[in-house]
Amino acid sequence: MLMGRGGFQALLARALMLATAEVSWLATVRVVADGELEGLTVATTTVDPADFVEGEAVLLAQLFGLLVAFIGPALTLRLINQLWPQLEFDDADFSVTANNEDVE
């Protein structure tokens, strides 16, 4: 909604590429024209469940990291709250990355 379908597709594709560097089975997944992830359903039957959950988490973390980089932490947090209103992020700190590097 912020960047249109094409922008979201590009952002998701970049997040998938970054996540694939950490979780190898994600190489079997690709972003299709409507922004969906093709190959994810097949992976649920071929990948160990713990590895599958890890891949999902890494992909989501990469996507959120890109959103923070492009639209900032406040807007990203608002967007996440709209998608998942039941989650609480009162103590979220987006100023430090997983590698303890300051976000500029």
Secondary structure, DSSP 8 states (H G I E B T S, - for coil): --SHHHHHHHHHHHHHHHHHTT-GGGGG-EE-TTS-EETHHHHHHHS-HHHHHHHHHHHHHHHHHHHHHHH-HHHHHHHHHHH-TTS--TT--TTB-TTS-B--
